[in-house]
Structures are given as structure tokens and as C-alpha cells.
């Protein structure tokens, strides 16, 4: 039960007692303090609670936070941190029903839907915060999760949102039971739990890894954590009960146990690959290497057919990868790498001597061995899908960011793999310390070769041999014109997608000096533009003078929700149903004061209405200055008879007439046919030196604590002053408020709305945008050695040295705090003869051809949360493409390769006619 108090906030009845809840800003302060305290003392075993983002964002709006920002984020250094709360929209009970699995027997142990992601779908809050919010709002259900430590090389504390889930199958009667256990539970604890559930003792139980409903290996009771095994989410484990060598069913009847041969170890580096049926091929690695070499670089005399060392007619390299639970991102990236000819050749031979187990930057060689084993499985004959369980386990240990079962970014995984494989296979045992030198006007060739020698002195591996390139980076100081040139390595080029698509945006422009009526303008801007583009388009549309500027703001629930003052803020974050306004303000030298005027009804509830107004004050001493400013900015809204009567009254008092601005207002309102009110209704006592006195209240910087303003009230000046204007019946009689109502949406969608045609751009235009000179962002300032200051320098990139395998990452995803956006732009990329000669600035020809052939594509389909990855790969020894969609592999026509889903492109250098460097290292790519 709740009882409203006079201020509009509710008393909460609890066990017959009344608890006074906090005001919105106080709720935010209390919760933030609890959160900061919990995070500063974070320990393994602490409890966090999962809460629906839908409800949490409603609470953020209510307490005046930036919707979608990191929970309880303190952004006090930014203007938009001063958001008012929306106290009229207090959220209801906590509702997590949109993120949990419904139906079945989950009600007593609600589980979170597996495909959801932190941020867009749910947030994590400490136990203390949950208890406070639940005390205020009730609701649920509660979804507690433990903090665990993950990672091997670098320990990280993470919240285990999705514990491991197993299907326990009892071999005695094939009954099933669901087990949910933390990754930090040991195998011994697993045995204890199963024995407790079944009423058995440890010495009569065997539990099998039953992945794919086949016995893989016995799980031996030990201190090994479940997260360190190959066990995967939602897989089966098999319970067998032994009694003197025999099993026993659930009724006590004896069953003979059929001996099962344990699964073979998949690969040893020097041994032959295991066939899909589990039997050894009988081929040594040298024989297998010769087999692939015969198909890739010309048939040898042994007569093996292609990459298949086994039965003639079967194709190797066509095995899919099983999805282990949102692992399609991993499967896509891995398939592209295992169809890279130089890597296939390398990992199919004995590379054990190159494993660097002592490199502190590496992963003790384990990642290289695991990747090599997986590659050999995929290149075995046959097309049975491979379950990459061991490889995923290594990822979880060495890269905790990829642990769990959430969807991740395939390009981020690819970057980690290339770096990790390089360090594991780095031939440099002891990296020398080398201090780089400034270019100091030396020839580029000399400086580039010097940087490359320094880099190679510390980095030398198969990854560097085939994947590493070099680009030239030129920085110019905008103050002293200091030029700094460096030559940096790369193994992937992340290309922006320049947008040619546009969107229409409707913005209402308000005169901050009261010189005109508000007017909506519809302008066209690039869909992927920024606030600077919108500002410039509006400035042209409204004929902005040189001594004025536009202040963009988003209005929500009759308040200024946030100011769009960052020129680089992407317009993609602005939705079509939002309301954007622009305040036309005079440019002032020195520190000016921004006066923000909100409107509310003069009644019991005092609800906000109308659009806020903003003006600029040069100086302020008392309430009279605010009264003058409010009168000035409202003057265009004065009704015709009111202005005429005011002029008559002033003429009678001091012989003065109205100014030209007021004459224009009379004319304007006369054309509009405004309503009439008489001088008797107004009353001369309402006059002030600035026109009419208003019922004004000054608030704090967050819109609370209204305090009435009198003429002689001293005002403490700050960068922003916020006031509330209470509209009585008289204000409605004197001013036409219709101009401040019904703001248009940014874009009115509907049946008649014109659909935007899908844009198409070329890979070359993406490359041009990547290499274009542009200033660094405010968060990426460069320290100028001459100025001894951080400067927003201009940066220009040029390609200098290209690798044999060239990887392009198309930047389809953009991120703003927790808000994400995906571009489905179609990029037209060449499949054959990608000629990059005009982009390479190096004059040396020793590296060979600059023409490339496409051989693999990692694709991303759908949205960010529920998207899916797959890969197109060209089989090394034949001119055919295949679609690798997790376990499913199917042929695909070359004409189908180009789609708007293309995300990462893999190219291989074409062998030059002169027998360039790539020749025998990269293999032949069919043209």
C-alpha cells in the first residue's frame, strides 16, 4: 500500500510501518555510494544480481541519469550529467520477466535467456544495491549470481551470469536430471553432488563426459575445476554405477557394463591426424605435409589426391565446427584462419621446435598447440563436424573476455588469435630493448627500414612472416607545425564505412534573445554524420548570423534531457521519435551565463509542460535580472491586444512607444488572429520594469529544490541557472503557449514514409577514408615534443609494406557507452585482382606484387544481440567456395560471396610474374 504525500512522492507501507522513500536524486546518491563501496571491495564469492535493462533504464530516467549509460556512472564533468529527474514517472515494481526463461519447471529456479547480453538486455548490480532497490520497489524475481575468478595468465573477477548446465543421464534407466553448477566447482564436488542426489557412495560411481551422447572420457574426482575441463554448456554427463564389475539399474537389477574404449587423444604435433572415425590414418606428419604440398604447390609422385591422405575421392578441409553455445563468432574466425594456405602448411608439419614456452608475453605455447590440433582435425579426411571444446577451453583460460556463452566479436577474437599465436611461436628468445628514433627529416625509406629492423629484432614468427605489414603515420602539430613520422606494424586494417545514405531531421529553432517565434526546420544530413553536421545544416537553413551560434538539445518530458555539445557525437544515437531543439544564442566574449527556463502548471501537482527555453545572461545580480530575461525571451508569444494595451499604458505613463521588436510581434500576432484580453483583466499592478512579473522559482543544477524568486533576491551566478515559470490563468491570457507545444519528432515515420535505399560503397572508398588526413579526437591527444603540450594534431596514414595475407576489417559496429549500432552497408569488394599499387608509398619492389585474391570472408548477419556469424572459404586446392555455417558446410557460387553481411575479408598476394617473395610461401591462388 502507498500513500501519496503533498510533494508527490509516496510513502511505502511495510509490515504496518511507514517508510519514507528518497527523492530521485537521493535514490541515485545512495545507490551510487553502495555500488562504489561494493566494487572497491570486490572479492571472489560476492553476490551480484541480474536486473532487466528495460526496468533499469526506466529507473535511470527517473533519477536523472543518462539512459543507457554504465550503471551509476558519475559524469559530473559533463553538462549532460546535470539531467533533471522525471519524478512524475517513478518506475513500478522491478520486473525481470523479460529476461528469464518462461514455462517448464523454471519458476523455482529462474534462468536467464542464453542469448542475452550485458548492457542491452541486463545489468549487474551488487547485492547491497539490489537489497536497497528491492526494498523501495519490490518485484523480481531475484537473480543472484556469484563473482568468480577466471583466466590463467591474468586473473579477472567476473560475475558468472550463466553457470554451467548439464543433463545428468542415469545409465541404469536413462532418466535425466538437470544440474546447474559453477565453473569453480571441482570434479570431486560434482561427484559428491551426484552421489547425494542418487543416494550413492563415491566408490561405486563413474561419471562420463557424454558430449554428443557418446562416451568421451571418464571424469576423475579431483580438485580440477569444471571450467578447466572440456565440459560445455547444456551437454550430457553419464552416470554409471558399479557393483562388483556390473552396473545396476534404479530397481537394483544388475546390468553388465559394456567396456568402452576411451576416446583417443586427437593429435600430437609429430603424429598423424586422427580420422573422423577415431582411427589413426597411419600417416606421419611428413607424409601428410607432402600430401598437402602436392595439391597446393603441384602434385608429387606419391599419387595422393589433394589434401586427403585417406580414401581417394573424399575432400579434406570441409569439416564444420559445432556450436558450443553462441560460439559462431569463434567458428567463423577459425574457419577463415584454417583455410589460410601458409598456416595450413605450417601447422601440418612438426612445428614443436618453434614453440616458445618461455615468452612472458605468450601463452606457454598452449594456444599454438591447441590451434594446431584443431587445424589438423579440420583437415582430416571426412566431413564430420568437429567440437572445438579443448580450443575454447584454452581461450577461456588465456582470454577471459571470451569465456562464457555470450556472443562476441569475431574480429576481436581474430586479433587475439594472431597476437597469441605469434607470441607462442616467436623465434626471438630474448627480446632486445631498442629505443626508436625520430625521423628528423631523414628519407622515408631509411626510417621505414630502421623501424622494420627494430620490429623484426623483437618479433619473428610465422604470423609475422605472412600477416604483418607496415604503414606510415604522420602527425602534425596544429600550433608549432612539428611533424612526427613513424612506421608502425599491422596485421589487420580496420576500415571505416563512409556513408552516402542520408536522413531527414526536423529540429525546432528557438530564438534565445526573444527576437522571433520558434520555427521547425527539416534538414538532410548523412545518416552516419555527427552533431557538427546537423549544426551546420541548421545554420544554413535558419540563416544564422556570424555573431550567433546554435545550441542543440534533446527535450524529453518537457525538460532539457541533454545538450548535444560534442561536435563529434554521432547522430546515430538520435532516434527518430526523439525531440531535438536548437537554441539560437548570441556569441559572447568571456564567461556568459546560460539561463534555462522550464514551465509548469500553477496547480497542486505542478506538472511540467511546454518546451524549455534557453537564453544567455551577461551579468546577473538579483531576481530582477532573471525577470527581465524571462520577459525578453517570452516577448514573441505576447498576444496582440496585450501588446497594444501595454504600449498604450506605457505611452500614457512616460510617453515612450514600444520598440521595433514589439511592433513586429504585434504585426505577427495580428496575422495569427490572437485572442483578446482587456487591460482590466491584466491590472497595472502586474507591471515591472521589464514588462510583466512572473511567478519564478530557482532550482538547483538538477532541477530540484524550487525557491521563489523576488526582485531583490540575490542570485549566485554559475555557468547554468535553472528556473521554473509557473503559468497561472493570467499567463495563459497574456501569452500564446501553443508555440511551445507539440514539438515535432526528429523524423515522422509511417506508411507514407519513404524507405531509404540501401547504399553501396566500394572497398576502395573505405580504404580512402582510412587513409584520409583528419584531426585526432579530444580523447586521443598527441604530446608534441616541441610544444611540451598535448595537442589535437592532424593524422595521416599511408600504406608502406603489405603482407602476403592481407586482412580487412569493415567497421560495421559503432559503440557509445552501452549503446551499439550496426551498419548493414553493402561494400563492393573485389574477389579477383585487388590492385593496391596506387596506395603503397614505398618505392621498393622487393616485397613483390601488390595484387591480391580473396580466399575467405567472415560474415555477420542480423542485429548485435541476436546476430549470427558464418564464413565463406575457398578450398586451397580447388577453385570452389564453401559456406561454413557452424556444423553445416555447403558449396556456394562465387557470385553469392558479396553480401552486406561481409565483416572481415581475407586476401592473399598473387604470385608475381617475376617470381616475387610470395611464390613458394603462399601457394597458388586460382584466378
N, C-alpha and C positions, 0 to 999 in steps of 0.2 A: 504494500500500500504506500502511496506517496501523497504528500500534502504540499501544494504549491505555497511558497512564501510571497511576500509583496514584491520581491525583486525578480520573480520569475523562476527561481531555482527551486528544486524540490527537496523536501525532507524525506528521508527514506526510513520506513518503518521496519524494524528488525527485532523480532522477539519481544514486541511490545514497547521497545525503546525507540527513540528518535535520534537518528544520526544526521548531522548537518553535513551535506556533501560540499566539496570545494567549488569555487567558481572555475571556469575553464582554464584560466591562466594558472590558477593554483594547482589544479589537477596536473597540468603539464609540468610544473616545477617539482611537485612531489614525485611524480613518476620518473622524471629525468634523474633526480638525485638517487632514487632507488636503483635505477638502471646503471648509473655511473659507479655506484658503490659495488654492485654485483660484478660488473665487468672488471673493475680494478682488483678484485679478489677472486677471479675466476680459477676454479680448480676442477680437476677431473672428478666426476661423480656429482657435480652440481646439477640441479634440475632447471631446465628451460621449458617453456610452454609454447606450443604452436597455436597461432591465432590467425583467423582469416584476415587477409589483406582488405577484403571488402568492408568488414566491420572496422578494422583498424584505421583505414583511411577516413571513414566517417568520423572516428574519434579525433583524428588529426585535424580535420576541418573544424570540428567543434572547438578544439583547443588552440586554433590559430597557427598550426604548423603547415609547412609546405606539403601538400598532398603528394604521396609517393616518395617523400624523402626518407632517408635512413631513419629508423625508429629513434625518436627523442633527440634527433640531431640538433646541435646548438649552432645556429648560423647567425649569431648575433652581430657578426661583422658585415652582414649584407642587409640591404634595405628590405628584402623580402622576408627577413626574419621577423619584421615588425608586423606580421599579419594579424589582423583582428580575429578574434574567435567568432564563431557563429552560435552564440548561446541559445538562439531560438531553435537550433537543430541538434539538440543533445541526442546522441545515438541511443537506441534501445538496448536490450539485453545482448550480451556477447553471443554471436551466432556463428558457430563453426560448421554448420551442417553442409555448407557448400564445398568444403574441402575434405570431407570424410566419405568413406565407402558406405553406401546405404544398402540395406537389405541383408539377408542371411543372418548369421549369428554374431554380427559385429557390434551390436548395441552395447554389450557388456565390456567390450574392449575395442572402442572405435579406432579405425585405422585411416591414415591419410592416403588419399588417392596418389598412386605412384608417379603419375606424370606431372605432378605439380612442382613448381619451382619457388624457391625463396624469393620474396620481393613481389613479383606479380601476383602470386597466389596466396602466400602466407608469410608471416613474420615470426621471429623468435624473440620471446621476452623472458627475462629472468623470473624465477619463482616468486620473488618478493613483489615484482611488478604485477604478475598475474594475480596474486592474492589481493593486492590493492584494487586492481580493476574489477576483479570478480566481486569484491565487497561492495563496490559502488554500483555495478551494473548487473550482477548475477549472470545467468546464462551459461553457455558452454556448447558441447561437452568439453571437459578438461582434456588436454592432450599433452601430458608431460613427457619430456624426453631428456635423456641423460647427456652430460658432457663427457666425451671420451677423448683419449689421446690417440692420434693416428699419425702415420708416417714413420719411416725408418731413419732416413738421413736427417730430416728436420722434423722434430715432433711438433704437432699442431693440436690445439684443443678445438674440437668441433662438437656441435650438437648432433647426435645421432637421430636424425628425424625418421629414418627408415631402418629399424632393426632388421636383422636377417630373419626371413620367414622360411620355414621348412615344412615339407609334408612328410611326417613320420609314418612309414608303412610298416605294419607288423607282418612279417613273413608267415606267421602261423595262420592268420586268417585274412590277410590282405586288407585289414581295417586301416583307416587313415586318421591321422590327428594332426592339427596344425600346431607348430611350435614357433614362437617368436622370441628370439634371443639376441642379445647384444653381440657385436663383433668382438667385444672384450671378454666374452665368456670363453672359458677354456674347454678343450675337448673332454677333460675329466669332469668338468661341471655339466657338460652335455650328457655324459653317461649317468651322472647322479640324478639329473632331472628326469631322464627317460626311465631309469630304474624306479624312481619314486612314483612316476605316473603309472607304470605297469606292475608295481609290486614285485620287482625282481632284484636280485643281487648282482653286483658288478661282475663277479667271476663267471656268470652264466650268460653274459650278453656280448654280442658283437654288433657294432653299428657300421654300416657300409655307406660310403659315398655312392649314391644311387642316381647320379646325374644322367639324364636321358633314359631313365628306367633301366639302366644297365649297371651292374656292379663295376665300379671303377677301382676302388681300393678300400681296405678296412681303415676306419678312423680309430687310431690307437689312443686310449685315455692318456692324456699328457697335459702339460702346462701350456701347450700351444694354443693361441687364441683362434677362435673361429675365423676372424678376419684375416688370419695368416695362412689359412688353408685355401684350397681351390673351390670350396663350397660357395654356391651362388644363391642369390635371392630366388625364392619360390621353387627351388629344386627339391627332389626327394632324397630322403635318407632311409635306409632299410634296417630294420631291427631283426636280428636273428638270435634265438635263444638256444643255448647248447645244454644238453643233458647227456653226459657220457658219450659224446660224439654224435648225438642225434638232436634234431630240433624238436620243438614241442608246440603244438597249436594251442589256441587260447582255452581249449577244453581239457588240456592235459594229455592229449593223444600224441604219441611220438611220431616224428617225421624224419625221414632220412635226409640229411643235408647233401646236396649235390655239390661236390667240390668245384669251385670256380677259379680259373687261372686269373691271378691279378692282372690288371691292365699293364701293358709294357710301358717302360719309360719311352717317351716319344722320340727323342733324339739325343745322341751325344754328338759333340762337334765333329769328331773324327769318324763317326759311324754312319751307316747308310740310313736313309729315311725309312720310316715305318709306313707300310701301305695302309690304305683305308680299312682293310680288314684286320689290322693289327699284326700282320706277319711282316717280318723283315724282307726287304727286297733282295738282300744278298749282295747289294752293290756297295762298294766303298764310296767315300766322298769323291775320290779322284775319278772313279768311273762315272758317277753322277755328274760331276763337273764337266767331264768330257762330253757327256750326253747333251748337256745344255749348250756347251760351246759348239757342238756340231750343228745345232739348229740355229743358234744365234749368229755364229760367225762363219757358217759354211759346214756342210756335213763332213764328218770324219769317216774313216774306213770301217768303223765298228758297226755301221749299219743301223744304229738306234734311230728311231723315228721321233724327231722333235725333242720335246722336253720329257718325254715319257720313257723312263728306264725299264718299265714293266711291259705289260701286254701291249702289243702293237695295235694301234688304232684308237687307244684311249688318249685323251688330251690332258696334259698336266697344266696346272695353273688355273683351273676352273672350279676350284673348291670355294664354297661360300663360308661365311663366318656366322656362327649362331649368335643371335641377340641375347645377351645375358641380363637384359633389363635396362632399356634406354642406352644401350651401347652401340647404336647405329653410327654415332659420331666417330667412335673408335674404329669400327669395322670399315667405314668409308675411307678414313685416312690410311689405315693399314693396307687395304687393298691397293691403293694408289702407290704406296711405297714398295709393296712386294711385287709390283709389276714394273718396277724401275730396273731396266736391264743391268746396269752396273752393280746394283745392290744384290740382285738375284745371283749374278756370277760370284760376287764376293762371299755371300753367306752360304752358298752351296759348297764352298771349299773349306778346308781347315784353316780357320782364322784365329785359332786359340793363341798363337804366339803374339798376336796383336792386341789381345785383351789387356787393358791397363787397369789392374786391380788396386793400384796404389794412388791413383789420381784423386786428390781430395775434392775435386770438382765433379768427379764421376760417380758412378753408382756401383762401384766394386766389380764392374764387368757384368753384373747380373742382368741389366737391361739388354745389353748386346746379346748375351747368351739366350735369353728368353725370346727376343725378337728373332734371332737366328733359328731357333727351334720352331717358332710359329711359321716363319717363311718356308722352312723345309717341309712342314706338314702340308702347307697350301700348295707346294709344288710337287707333292707326291702324286702318283697317278690316281685316277678316280675322281669323283665329284662329290663325295660325301662331305657335308658341312663339318667344319672344324669348330670346336668350342674353345675360344681363346681364354680359358679360365686362368691358367698359370700366368699368362701375359697380363691380364687385367689385375691379378694379384700383385704383380711387380709394380704396376702403375700406382695402385693404391698405397704401396709402401713408400715409393720414391716420389710420388707426386700426389699428395693427399687431396689436392684440388679436384682430382679425377676419381676419387673414391666415392662409394655410394652408388646410387642408381638414378641420379638426376641426369637430364640431358646436358651435354657440354658442347663447347665449340670445337669442331674438327680441326680448324686451323691452329687453335691454341695447343691442341694435342700434338699436331704435326710439328709445331715449333719445339715443344718439349722433347719429342722423339729425336729430332735431328740433333738438338743440342746434347741430349743424353747419350745417344749412340756415338756422337763424336768424342765426348769425354771418356766414354768407356773404351774406345778404340784409338785414343790419342797415342801416337807413336812417340811423343815427347814425354820422357820420364821426369825430367827436371826442367820446369819452365823458367827460363832466364828472365830477370827483371830488365825491362827496356823502357826508357823514358822517351816518349815521342818528341820530335822537334817541330817547331813552327815552320811553315813553308818559307817565310821571309823572302818572297819574291823569286824563289827558285823555280825552274821549269817543272811543269806538272808531271812529266814523265819521271823525272828524278824523284820527286816527292812521293808519287804513287808507288814506284818500285820500292822505295825505302819503307813505306808503311806496309806493303805486302810482305817484304822480307821479315819485318818485325813480327807481323801476324803469324807467318809460317814458322818462325822460330819457336813459337809457343803452341801452335796448333797444326797438327799433321795427322790426318786420318782419311779413311775412305770417304767420309762425309765432306771433308774439305776438298778432297780431290775432285769430286763430281758436282757438289751442290753450292760451293762457296764462290760468290762474286764480289765485286768491289765497286763502290760508287764514290763520286767526288761530292763533297759537301762544302759549299761556300757560304760563309756568314759575313754580313757587312753591318757594321755599327751605324745606326742612324744619326749618331751625334758626331763622332770623330772620323767616320768612314774607314775605320780599321777593317781590313779584310783578313779573315781567317779561313784557310783551306785545309781540310783533312780528307783522307781517303779511308772510308770505313767498309768493313766486310758485311755481306748479307747472304742469307740462304733462302730468302723469300722476299718478294716485293709486294707490299700491301698497297694496292691501288685504290684511290677514291673513285667513286662513281659520279662523274659530273652530271647533274640533272638538267635535262632540257624540258621537262614537264613543268607546267605552271599551275598555280591555283589562284582562284579569286578570293580576296579577303575584304570584308566590309568592316570598316573602322569608323567610329563616330569621333569627329574632331570637335573639341570644346575650346573656346577662347578663354584663356586664363586671365585676361585683362578685362573681360566683360565687353569687348568691342563687337561682338556678333553672336548670333544664335548657333547652337550646335548643328553640325551638318554631317551626315554619313557620306563616306567616300568608299567606293569599291575600286580596288586596285588589283593588278595582276603581278604576282611575284613568282620566283622559282619555288617549286614545291619543296626543294631541299635547301632553300635560302635561309638567311638568318634575319634577326631583328633589324640589322643595319639596312638590309634590302627593303624591308617593309617601311622603315622610316624614310628612306629616300623616295620611294614611290609615293608615299603620302605627302611628302614635302612638295613634290611636283604637282600633285592633284589639287592641293589646297592653296597653291601659290604662296608658300611660306616665304617670308621676308628674310633677308640676311641677318637681321638682328633678332630673329626668333629661333626657337628650337622646339621639337616635339618630344613630349614625354609619354611613352607608351605604358599602358597599364591594363591589367586584366581585372574586370569587375565581376564579383561573384556575390550574390545575395546582398546587393546594394552597398557593398564595401569594396575598397581597393584591395583585391586579394594579393596582388603582387605587382611591382613595377618591372617592366621589361627594359632594364637599363643596360644590360650587357649586349653590345653590338653583335657579338659572335653567337648569342643564344639561338639555337636552331628553331625555325618556325615549325618544324615537325612536331614539337612539343605542344603546339597550339591546336586544339581540336576545333572542328567545325562548329560545334554547338556552344563554344565559349563566347564571351562578350569582351571585345578589345576596344579600348578608347585611346585617344591621343589628346593630350592637353597642350595647347599652343601657348607657349610661355616666352616671355622676353628674356634675351640673354643679358645677364647682369655680371658685372665685374665684381670680384671679391666674393665673400660668403653671403649668399642670399638664403632666405628662409622660405620653406615650402609650407603653405597652408592648405591642409586637406579638410574639406567640408563634407560631412555626411549629413543625411536628412532622416528625420524620424517623425512619426505622428505624435502630436501632443495629446496623448490619452494614457490610460492606465498601463497598457502593455508597452507603449513607446517602441513600436516596431520600426525597423529601418525601411525606407522606401526611396525611390528615385535613384538617380545616378550621382555619385560623389563628384564634387568639383574641386579643382586644384588651382591655386594662384600663387604668385610669388610676392613676398614682402621684402623690402629692402631694409626696413628697420621696424622695430616694434617695442613699444614701451608699456602700453596698457591695453585694456579691453576695447577702448575706443578705436585703436588701430585695426583690431580684428573686425569690429563692427563696420568700419569704412571699407575694408577689403571685401567682406561678405556682400555689402551693398553694391559695390562696384561689379563683382562677378555675377550677381543676380540681375543687374540692371537690364539686360536684354529681354528678360522674362516679364518685365513690368507690363501690366495691361494698359490699354490705350487711355481709358478715362482716368486711371490713377496717375499717369504721367502728365496728362493735361491738367488735372486738378493740382498736382504738385507744382507745375510751372506757374499756374495762376496764383497759388498760395505764396510761392517764393517771390513772384513779381510784386505781390502786394506787400510783402514783408520788407524786401530790400531792393526792389527794382531790378533784380537780375533775372535773366532768362536762362532756360536750360541750355546745356552745351549741345554741340553738334551731334554727339553720340546719342543723346536722349532724343533729339529731333528725329534721327534715323530710326530709333526704337519706336517712336510714335507712328511714323510712317509705316514701318514694318508691321506693327500690330494692327494698324488700321486696315491694312490689306488682309490681315488674317481674320478680321471681324471679331475682335475680342469682346468678352463680357464686360459689363459696366458695373462699377461700384461708385457710390457717391462720397463726397467729402465728409458728410455727416457720419457715414459708416466707418470712415477711416479715423477721423479725430485728429486734430492738430497736435495733441499731446504725444502722438507717436513719432513726431519728427525728431531727427537728430542731425548733427552737423553733416553726417554722411548720407542722409536720406531717411530711412526708416530703421528704427532699433529692432533687433531680433532677439528672440529667446535663445541664447547661445550657451553651450556648456563646453568647457575644455576637457579633454580626456588625456590619459597617459599615452605613451607611444604605441600601445597595443589596443587602444580604443576603449579603455575601461576607466572607471573612477570619475564619472562626469561631475564637473564642478561648475556651477553657474558663473557666467562672466558678467561683471558690471563694467561701466565705462572706466572707472578708476582702478579696476583690478590689475595689479602688476602682473606682467606676463614674463615668464622666464623663457628667453629665446633659445631655440635649438635648431638643428637642421630641418626638423619636421615638427609642425604643430598641428594637432588634430582637434577639430571641434565638431560638435553636434548642433544642428539647426533644428529646433522644434517648430514644426509647422502647425500653427493654430488656424482657426477659421479665417482670421484676418489675412494671414499669409496667402491662403488659397484665394481670397478675394482680390488681393493685390497682384499676385504673380500667376502666370500661366505655367503650371508644373508639367504640362503634357510634353514639353521639350526634353524633360529629364526622365521620361518613362519609356518603357518598351524598347530597350536597346536592341538593334539588330544582331543576329548571330554572325559570327565570322563568315560562315557560308551556310546558306539555307539549302538543305538537302531535301529532296523529294522526288516524286515520279518524274517531274519535268527537268530535274537536274541533269545537266549534260555530263555524260561519262567522259572521264579523261582517257584519251587514247594511250595505250601502253607505249612508252617511249623506248627507243632503241639507240644504243650508243656503241661505238667500236672500242675494241681493246686499246687501240692507239690513242683514242681520246682520253681513256683512263690513264694511260702512260703519260700523256701530255700534262694532265692535271697533277700527276705525281711529281713530275719534273719542273713544274711551274714555280717561279720565284714568288714567295709570299712571306709576310711577316710572321714571326713566331707568336704564339698565343701568350696572353698575360700570365699563364701558369707555366710557361716554358721559356722564361727569360734567359738570355745568354750573358755570361760575365765577360765584359770587354776588358782585356788585359791592359789596354791603353787608358781607358776612362777609369778603370778600377771600380766600375759600377755594373749592375745588372741592366741590360738593355734589351728592348724588344727588337732584336735585329731581324733583317730580312734573310731568308734562307733559300738557297738554290741547290738542287740536286742534279747530278749528271751521272749517267752510267759510264763506267770506266772499263771494267773487266767482267765478262759474262761467264757463268759456269756452264759445264756440259749439260747439267739438268737445271732448268730454269723454272722456278715455281712462282706463279702469280696468285695472290690472294685478293679477291674482289671484296672490298669493304662494304658488305651489304648491311651490316648491323651498326646502328648508332646507339649510344648509351648516354642518358642524362640521369644521374643518380641511379634510381632503380627503374626508371622508365626506359624502355627499349623500343627500337623501331627497326623494321627490316625493309630494305629496298628490293622490289621484285623487278628492277630494271633489266631488260634484255640486253646483254652485252654480246655483240657480234665479234667473235674471236676466230682467228684463222685456225684451221685444222692442219693445213699443209703450208709450208713455206712462209712461216712468220719471220719476216726480214726486219732485223733490228739494227742494221748497219748505220742508219742515219742518227740513231740515238746513242751510239757508242762514241765517246770523245777521245778514247785512246787512239794514238796513231800507230801503235804497234800491231803487227798482224800475226804474232806468234801464237795467239790463243786459238786461231782457227776461224771457222765460219761463224757468222752471226745470224744464220738462218736456222729455224727450229721447226720441229714437228710435234704436234700434240699427241700424247700417248695415254693420258689419264685425266679424269675430271672428278672432283668431289662435289656432289650436288646437295643442296639443302632445299627441301620442299616445305611449304606451309609456314605457320607462324613461329614465334620464338619459343613458346612454351610447349606446344604440341607438334613441333616440326619433326621432320624425318630426314635422315641422310642416306645417300646411296652413292655408288661410284660407277663411272664408265671407264673401262680399262681396255687397252689394245693388247692382245696377246703378243708376246715378244716375237715369236717365230712365225707369225702369220698376220696377214693384213685384214684382221677381223676385230670388231669391237664386241664387248660383252657388258651386260648390265649386272653389277654385283649389288644386290639388294639383300643385305644380311645373308641368310642361308640360301636364298634363291639366286641362281645365276642363269642368265638367258642371253642369247645373241641379240644384237641390236644393230640397226643400219647406221652407217656413218652419218647419214642425213638427219638422224634423230639426236645427235650428240649436243647440238647447240640448243640450249633452253635457257629460260630466265632463272632456272634453279642453279646454274653453274656458280660454284663458290670458290673452289681452288683449282687452278689449271696447272698441269704438269707438262712441260715441254722438254724435248731432248734435241741437242745440237745435231744438225745434219752433217754427215761426213763431207768435208770439203773435197773438191776435185784434186787439190794439191796434196791430199793425204795429211790433213791438219792433225792437231793434237788429239782430237776426239777419237779418230779412227778406230783403233782396236779396243779402247777403253769403254766406249759407249755402245758399240754394236751398231748393227744396221737397222735403220727405221725405214720401213717401206714408204714410198712417196706416191 
